[in-house]
Amino acid sequence: MENDNRRIWVQRGVVVAIWVTAVVLWRNYQSTNDLSAAGTAQQFIDSVGNAWWGIFAFVGVYLARPIVLFPASVLTIVGGVLFGPFVGVIAVIMGANLSASLAFTIGRSLSAKIDDTDTLDTDQQSFIAHWSQRMRDNSFETVLLTRFLFLPYDLVNYAAGALRIKYVPFITATAIGSLPGTISFVLLGASLDRVDQGLEGLNPYALVAGVIVFVASLVVARTLKQRDKNLVAISITLPLEQETR
């Protein structure tokens, strides 16, 4: 048991060391070259151009993105600039789901397995354990709601892994829930020539379409949130009714 614990901690130490090293090197590169997120994105666009291997490079960069914490929204816009509204959406979906899976795996490798709370008394259950169990029981709806609410993409990915949510509900909810944001930002990118010059030359139709998709996702999120509240209320009411019988 002691050897297993030591091996686990060594594994976590290695993961953290690689992660921190990657972030430091990336930040140093940006600082040395005086590059913002938009400037870095434009540099990538200029280097890829119309190359046939561009989509593979894009997916590869999107996969590595969560390690250096590069903004997902910026890279999604890049997908629209490089590949247009249709291929751009496909490229981003591939890259985003792969990057989400990577972040989920990293978060899971750094987490400690939470014991089954069913064997503990209520007073012994910590706040984290209680809500972790609740998220595992409602994995799909919880992750779907966070995607529709546009909560920080990487934070949700790492947290889902750390809380040991089941992978299939996580990635399914991510693929579905991220689609509105993906379409919105890819449409924005498809209407731009460059990402380092603000919204110059923005196509108003693309902007309107993006806003419509964005608002629709918020409406869906509100509906899911209200449904979740109702489920919680029912789960509390039923035991009380049974006790009074």
TISEVO-137348 format. One record per residue (C-alpha): residue number from 1; x, y, z; residue in three letters. Coordinates in Angstrom, 3 decimals. Layout:
# residues N
[dodo NUM,[X,Y,Z],ALA]
...
***
This chain:
# residues 245
[dodo 1,[0.000,0.000,0.000],MET]
[dodo 2,[2.802,2.378,0.928],GLU]
[dodo 3,[4.603,1.648,-2.340],ASN]
[dodo 4,[1.400,2.263,-4.294],ASP]
[dodo 5,[0.867,5.617,-2.564],ASN]
[dodo 6,[4.461,6.592,-3.247],ARG]
[dodo 7,[4.095,5.647,-6.912],ARG]
[dodo 8,[0.921,7.708,-7.207],ILE]
[dodo 9,[2.574,10.768,-5.663],TRP]
[dodo 10,[5.594,10.394,-7.938],VAL]
[dodo 11,[3.251,10.198,-10.924],GLN]
[dodo 12,[1.465,13.358,-9.813],ARG]
[dodo 13,[4.769,15.113,-9.248],GLY]
[dodo 14,[5.936,14.280,-12.768],VAL]
[dodo 15,[2.665,15.505,-14.309],VAL]
[dodo 16,[2.786,18.772,-12.350],VAL]
[dodo 17,[6.469,19.323,-13.204],ALA]
[dodo 18,[5.837,18.847,-16.940],ILE]
[dodo 19,[2.760,21.060,-16.779],TRP]
[dodo 20,[4.504,23.904,-14.926],VAL]
[dodo 21,[7.541,23.692,-17.228],THR]
[dodo 22,[5.334,23.922,-20.330],ALA]
[dodo 23,[3.443,26.943,-18.959],VAL]
[dodo 24,[6.647,28.756,-17.933],VAL]
[dodo 25,[8.323,28.138,-21.308],LEU]
[dodo 26,[5.213,29.281,-23.172],TRP]
[dodo 27,[4.807,32.450,-21.098],ARG]
[dodo 28,[8.495,33.208,-21.548],ASN]
[dodo 29,[8.157,32.792,-25.338],TYR]
[dodo 30,[5.219,35.188,-25.456],GLN]
[dodo 31,[6.954,37.714,-23.203],SER]
[dodo 32,[10.255,37.566,-25.128],THR]
[dodo 33,[8.493,38.140,-28.457],ASN]
[dodo 34,[6.000,40.635,-26.987],ASP]
[dodo 35,[3.048,38.570,-28.188],LEU]
[dodo 36,[-0.516,38.766,-26.941],SER]
[dodo 37,[-2.957,35.885,-27.390],ALA]
[dodo 38,[-4.253,37.507,-30.588],ALA]
[dodo 39,[-0.714,38.159,-31.828],GLY]
[dodo 40,[0.273,34.552,-31.205],THR]
[dodo 41,[-2.854,33.370,-33.022],ALA]
[dodo 42,[-2.074,35.572,-36.029],GLN]
[dodo 43,[1.490,34.282,-36.087],GLN]
[dodo 44,[0.102,30.743,-36.336],PHE]
[dodo 45,[-2.295,31.770,-39.115],ILE]
[dodo 46,[0.555,33.342,-41.090],ASP]
[dodo 47,[2.715,30.233,-40.691],SER]
[dodo 48,[-0.026,27.812,-41.748],VAL]
[dodo 49,[-1.549,29.824,-44.580],GLY]
[dodo 50,[-3.279,27.569,-47.116],ASN]
[dodo 51,[-1.039,24.556,-46.507],ALA]
[dodo 52,[-2.691,21.161,-46.967],TRP]
[dodo 53,[-1.441,20.096,-43.535],TRP]
[dodo 54,[-2.981,23.145,-41.889],GLY]
[dodo 55,[-5.932,21.305,-40.374],ILE]
[dodo 56,[-3.625,18.711,-38.790],PHE]
[dodo 57,[-1.437,21.461,-37.346],ALA]
[dodo 58,[-4.538,23.241,-36.042],PHE]
[dodo 59,[-5.898,20.144,-34.309],VAL]
[dodo 60,[-2.454,19.449,-32.850],GLY]
[dodo 61,[-2.160,22.987,-31.471],VAL]
[dodo 62,[-5.713,22.791,-30.091],TYR]
[dodo 63,[-4.783,19.528,-28.385],LEU]
[dodo 64,[-1.769,21.127,-26.687],ALA]
[dodo 65,[-3.670,24.329,-25.837],ARG]
[dodo 66,[-4.979,23.334,-22.359],PRO]
[dodo 67,[-1.461,22.508,-21.172],ILE]
[dodo 68,[-0.256,26.101,-21.684],VAL]
[dodo 69,[-3.717,27.536,-20.894],LEU]
[dodo 70,[-4.095,29.320,-24.240],PHE]
[dodo 71,[-7.646,30.761,-24.596],PRO]
[dodo 72,[-9.957,28.309,-26.331],ALA]
[dodo 73,[-12.124,31.143,-27.694],SER]
[dodo 74,[-9.179,32.705,-29.559],VAL]
[dodo 75,[-8.147,29.417,-31.148],LEU]
[dodo 76,[-11.758,28.718,-32.130],THR]
[dodo 77,[-11.846,32.060,-33.959],ILE]
[dodo 78,[-8.602,31.039,-35.686],VAL]
[dodo 79,[-10.418,27.949,-36.982],GLY]
[dodo 80,[-12.929,30.213,-38.709],GLY]
[dodo 81,[-10.202,32.435,-40.193],VAL]
[dodo 82,[-8.231,29.475,-41.570],LEU]
[dodo 83,[-10.948,27.112,-42.753],PHE]
[dodo 84,[-14.190,29.085,-43.079],GLY]
[dodo 85,[-17.549,28.416,-41.397],PRO]
[dodo 86,[-18.064,24.754,-42.349],PHE]
[dodo 87,[-14.652,23.084,-42.254],VAL]
[dodo 88,[-13.779,25.422,-39.385],GLY]
[dodo 89,[-16.560,23.998,-37.217],VAL]
[dodo 90,[-15.432,20.430,-37.961],ILE]
[dodo 91,[-11.784,21.254,-37.194],ALA]
[dodo 92,[-12.689,22.963,-33.927],VAL]
[dodo 93,[-14.971,20.123,-32.836],ILE]
[dodo 94,[-12.133,17.628,-33.331],MET]
[dodo 95,[-9.556,19.804,-31.603],GLY]
[dodo 96,[-11.823,20.908,-28.763],ALA]
[dodo 97,[-12.964,17.393,-27.851],ASN]
[dodo 98,[-9.394,16.079,-27.953],LEU]
[dodo 99,[-8.156,18.952,-25.777],SER]
[dodo 100,[-11.041,18.462,-23.360],ALA]
[dodo 101,[-10.159,14.780,-23.098],SER]
[dodo 102,[-6.502,15.621,-22.420],LEU]
[dodo 103,[-7.374,18.130,-19.682],ALA]
[dodo 104,[-9.858,15.657,-18.212],PHE]
[dodo 105,[-7.143,12.964,-18.109],THR]
[dodo 106,[-4.641,15.318,-16.472],ILE]
[dodo 107,[-7.189,16.372,-13.859],GLY]
[dodo 108,[-8.036,12.749,-13.167],ARG]
[dodo 109,[-4.376,11.766,-12.769],SER]
[dodo 110,[-3.873,14.506,-10.169],LEU]
[dodo 111,[-6.952,13.677,-8.102],SER]
[dodo 112,[-7.330,11.340,-5.181],ALA]
[dodo 113,[-10.123,8.793,-5.437],LYS]
[dodo 114,[-12.988,9.871,-3.218],ILE]
[dodo 115,[-14.385,7.069,-1.074],ASP]
[dodo 116,[-17.966,6.068,-1.520],ASP]
[dodo 117,[-19.988,8.457,0.628],THR]
[dodo 118,[-22.768,5.915,1.070],ASP]
[dodo 119,[-20.687,4.223,3.780],THR]
[dodo 120,[-20.270,7.442,5.787],LEU]
[dodo 121,[-22.561,9.186,8.219],ASP]
[dodo 122,[-23.909,12.564,7.150],THR]
[dodo 123,[-21.692,14.378,9.633],ASP]
[dodo 124,[-18.615,12.665,8.214],GLN]
[dodo 125,[-19.249,13.691,4.639],GLN]
[dodo 126,[-17.211,16.682,3.582],SER]
[dodo 127,[-18.667,19.415,1.414],PHE]
[dodo 128,[-16.386,18.443,-1.483],ILE]
[dodo 129,[-17.259,14.762,-1.251],ALA]
[dodo 130,[-20.986,15.541,-1.177],HIS]
[dodo 131,[-20.945,17.737,-4.272],TRP]
[dodo 132,[-18.480,15.485,-6.063],SER]
[dodo 133,[-20.924,12.616,-5.636],GLN]
[dodo 134,[-23.762,14.778,-6.868],ARG]
[dodo 135,[-21.789,15.732,-9.975],MET]
[dodo 136,[-20.967,12.095,-10.647],ARG]
[dodo 137,[-24.642,11.156,-10.306],ASP]
[dodo 138,[-25.695,13.915,-12.736],ASN]
[dodo 139,[-22.585,14.094,-14.893],SER]
[dodo 140,[-24.197,14.703,-18.269],PHE]
[dodo 141,[-26.600,17.466,-17.201],GLU]
[dodo 142,[-23.990,19.163,-14.996],THR]
[dodo 143,[-21.357,19.371,-17.728],VAL]
[dodo 144,[-23.949,20.272,-20.380],LEU]
[dodo 145,[-25.129,23.186,-18.250],LEU]
[dodo 146,[-21.595,24.515,-17.769],THR]
[dodo 147,[-21.030,24.419,-21.531],ARG]
[dodo 148,[-24.230,26.262,-22.342],PHE]
[dodo 149,[-23.373,28.875,-19.694],LEU]
[dodo 150,[-19.936,29.374,-21.299],PHE]
[dodo 151,[-18.109,28.747,-18.031],LEU]
[dodo 152,[-14.277,28.634,-18.369],PRO]
[dodo 153,[-13.608,25.725,-20.720],TYR]
[dodo 154,[-10.396,24.420,-19.199],ASP]
[dodo 155,[-11.589,24.866,-15.620],LEU]
[dodo 156,[-14.578,22.615,-16.311],VAL]
[dodo 157,[-12.367,20.018,-18.035],ASN]
[dodo 158,[-9.808,19.815,-15.240],TYR]
[dodo 159,[-12.481,19.905,-12.521],ALA]
[dodo 160,[-14.472,17.111,-14.179],ALA]
[dodo 161,[-11.382,14.929,-14.256],GLY]
[dodo 162,[-10.369,15.802,-10.704],ALA]
[dodo 163,[-13.878,14.996,-9.442],LEU]
[dodo 164,[-13.705,11.675,-11.304],ARG]
[dodo 165,[-16.821,12.209,-13.385],ILE]
[dodo 166,[-17.434,9.373,-15.847],LYS]
[dodo 167,[-15.753,10.068,-19.166],TYR]
[dodo 168,[-18.555,9.149,-21.599],VAL]
[dodo 169,[-21.179,11.513,-20.106],PRO]
[dodo 170,[-18.486,14.205,-19.823],PHE]
[dodo 171,[-17.316,14.083,-23.437],ILE]
[dodo 172,[-20.871,13.648,-24.784],THR]
[dodo 173,[-22.105,16.698,-22.881],ALA]
[dodo 174,[-18.997,18.603,-23.960],THR]
[dodo 175,[-19.517,17.777,-27.645],ALA]
[dodo 176,[-23.182,18.828,-27.532],ILE]
[dodo 177,[-22.920,21.759,-25.148],GLY]
[dodo 178,[-19.875,23.332,-26.818],SER]
[dodo 179,[-21.497,23.374,-30.258],LEU]
[dodo 180,[-23.285,26.764,-29.871],PRO]
[dodo 181,[-20.093,28.483,-28.720],GLY]
[dodo 182,[-18.089,26.765,-31.462],THR]
[dodo 183,[-20.476,27.938,-34.180],ILE]
[dodo 184,[-20.573,31.483,-32.754],SER]
[dodo 185,[-16.799,31.938,-32.611],PHE]
[dodo 186,[-16.090,30.157,-35.904],VAL]
[dodo 187,[-18.618,32.424,-37.654],LEU]
[dodo 188,[-16.851,35.392,-36.095],LEU]
[dodo 189,[-13.487,34.132,-37.322],GLY]
[dodo 190,[-14.801,33.359,-40.802],ALA]
[dodo 191,[-15.749,37.030,-41.209],SER]
[dodo 192,[-12.262,38.315,-40.288],LEU]
[dodo 193,[-9.044,38.549,-42.294],ASP]
[dodo 194,[-6.834,38.858,-39.200],ARG]
[dodo 195,[-7.321,38.319,-35.462],VAL]
[dodo 196,[-4.815,40.931,-34.297],ASP]
[dodo 197,[-6.658,43.986,-35.653],GLN]
[dodo 198,[-9.818,43.911,-33.582],GLY]
[dodo 199,[-13.155,43.652,-35.392],LEU]
[dodo 200,[-12.063,45.463,-38.549],GLU]
[dodo 201,[-13.931,44.186,-41.575],GLY]
[dodo 202,[-16.357,42.191,-39.467],LEU]
[dodo 203,[-19.275,40.736,-41.402],ASN]
[dodo 204,[-22.441,41.976,-39.620],PRO]
[dodo 205,[-24.419,38.916,-40.713],TYR]
[dodo 206,[-21.893,36.630,-39.056],ALA]
[dodo 207,[-22.087,38.747,-35.911],LEU]
[dodo 208,[-25.892,38.565,-35.812],VAL]
[dodo 209,[-25.825,34.802,-36.395],ALA]
[dodo 210,[-23.285,34.391,-33.611],GLY]
[dodo 211,[-25.369,36.454,-31.202],VAL]
[dodo 212,[-28.493,34.428,-32.018],ILE]
[dodo 213,[-26.675,31.149,-31.321],VAL]
[dodo 214,[-25.215,32.610,-28.121],PHE]
[dodo 215,[-28.606,33.768,-26.811],VAL]
[dodo 216,[-30.221,30.437,-27.747],ALA]
[dodo 217,[-27.601,28.566,-25.721],SER]
[dodo 218,[-28.297,30.786,-22.696],LEU]
[dodo 219,[-32.033,30.062,-22.988],VAL]
[dodo 220,[-31.336,26.327,-23.054],VAL]
[dodo 221,[-28.989,26.719,-20.086],ALA]
[dodo 222,[-31.659,28.575,-18.111],ARG]
[dodo 223,[-34.169,25.802,-18.871],THR]
[dodo 224,[-31.740,23.104,-17.741],LEU]
[dodo 225,[-30.881,25.073,-14.614],LYS]
[dodo 226,[-34.560,25.428,-13.705],GLN]
[dodo 227,[-35.089,21.720,-14.312],ARG]
[dodo 228,[-32.138,20.949,-12.043],ASP]
[dodo 229,[-33.674,23.069,-9.280],LYS]
[dodo 230,[-36.956,21.193,-9.648],ASN]
[dodo 231,[-35.164,17.845,-9.400],LEU]
[dodo 232,[-33.388,18.979,-6.245],VAL]
[dodo 233,[-36.684,20.160,-4.739],ALA]
[dodo 234,[-38.348,16.832,-5.544],ILE]
[dodo 235,[-35.429,14.859,-4.064],SER]
[dodo 236,[-35.787,16.819,-0.825],ILE]
[dodo 237,[-39.589,16.696,-0.685],THR]
[dodo 238,[-40.044,12.969,-1.276],LEU]
[dodo 239,[-38.078,11.797,1.808],PRO]
[dodo 240,[-39.952,14.312,3.960],LEU]
[dodo 241,[-43.297,13.040,2.680],GLU]
[dodo 242,[-42.261,9.446,3.382],GLN]
[dodo 243,[-41.277,10.334,6.958],GLU]
[dodo 244,[-44.676,11.905,7.667],THR]
[dodo 245,[-46.585,8.824,6.524],ARG]
***
